[in-house]
Amino acid sequence: MTTIPDALLPTKVAPDAQQDSQAVIARQAIVDETRAVLGYELFDRSISPEQHTAESDAALLFNALSFADTEVLVGKKLVFINCTHDSLAGGHLELIHPDKVVLEVPPVANNTAEEIESRVAVLEDLRKRGFRFAFNHTVLTRGYAPWRALASFIKLDMMVLAPEKIEAFVRFAQANTTAQLIAEKVETAEQHKTLVGYGIKLFQGFWFAKPALVRAQTIRPSQATILQLINLVRNQASTVEIEELLKKDPTLSFNLLRFINSSGFGLSCEITSFRHAVMILGLKKLFRWAALLMTTSRSGGPPPAVGQTAVVRGRLMELLAAELLAPEECDNAFVVGVFSLLDTMLGVPLKQALDSVALPQPVLDALLQRKGVYAPFLELTEACESGNDEVFARVANALHLSNRQVNWAHLQALAWAEVVDAS
């Protein structure tokens, strides 16, 4: 059996997060002189500052793009993420579009010339890939000259810098870098007026906006399923084999579609099929995604029976649609069935659950309005589940499907789901 490196195994999460199915992310706006929002700095509220590690950096970014409604969280704005130096070399950065993210890089622990110089190669590589950096005022001190040309933003902390020294830092930055200056922890109108006088145009602090908590409902696949995916990828499995696994686990496919269509991934069109998602990601990025999903997975979630019922629905709808519809429409019929229980899995209204994942309009019509080409297949599938003979007879007759066709398809779907559950 393929083994998984320790670095990819799940990290501990805070006890309150383990009991909750929500990712709690704080954001604070960074605004310009007109108070228009340039971007948001994100903070992980499930851990304390001293627990900030490479793993928590990756989890925060992954949760923000995968589980939160990114339109609510950051919209089209920049995302500022605090990084450790270890996390800058992390594979999770390969999964995001560099135009969307600013990496906030801290100074090195001892401020030694050797340590500062040793980080330059990693920073330059990330810069070539399109990432931008924000450094704090330390980058303006003598030892950090090798980093200055890499700065897109420099943050000046009003709680750290002595008021009489701020102007000197501003003038030095203006003369020796091309970075935009951000005054952070601005708490009074007087501070703001002084800083504007120095020529600073970007601000962050309580005087503008306190950090706001954004709670995102999460749904995590089992670690066993994620391990299956990782092993498929490592064994260079075909797109068809990987698609089969995605079809067998609603939580896995839901997370993948939500992630690949997030603003941080940077695609110009929405991806609505599992196969297309796999092809767009490719095996290397799919491995990175699965490994990160594993580190953020946790115990709990919907009962296994709910997921199995969703899989049966999807497979039954796919088989019934195959009698009447084109192959590509059968794929959509599967999605309707498998996502029809998202409200139960997430514990939120179905519309709210579906708002965070890209789906074709006919699929949404069937799920939310019970209208369109897939609606009768969903109604018939539910009648099979509940044993409602009256609805079964009416819908099957309307679709010109015989009792034998429907019952045989139902038996096949149940058998397929049993194989899925045992695999």
Buried (B, 14 or more C-beta within 10 A) or exposed (E): EEEBEEEBEBBEBBEEBEEBBBBBBBBBBBBEEEEEBBBBBBBBBBBEEEEBBBBBBBBBBBBBBBBBBBEEBBEEBBBBBBBBBEBBEBBBBEBBBBEBBBBBBEBBEEEEEEBBEEBEEEBBEBBEEEBBBBBBBBBBEEBBEBBBBBBBBBBBBBEEBEEEEBBEBBEBBBEEBEBBBBBBBBEEEEBBEBBEEBEBBBBBBEBBBEBEEBEBBBBBBBBEBBBBBBBBBBEEBEBEEBBBBBBBBBBBBBBBBBBBBBBBBEEEEEBBBBBBBBBBBEBEBBBBBBBBBBBBBBEEBBEEEBBBBBBBBBBBBBBBBBBBBEEEBBBBBBBBBBBBBBBBBBEBEBEEBBEBBBBBEBBBBBBEEEEBBBBBBBBBBBBBEEEBEEBBEBBBEEBEBEEEBBEEBBEEBBEBBEEBEEE
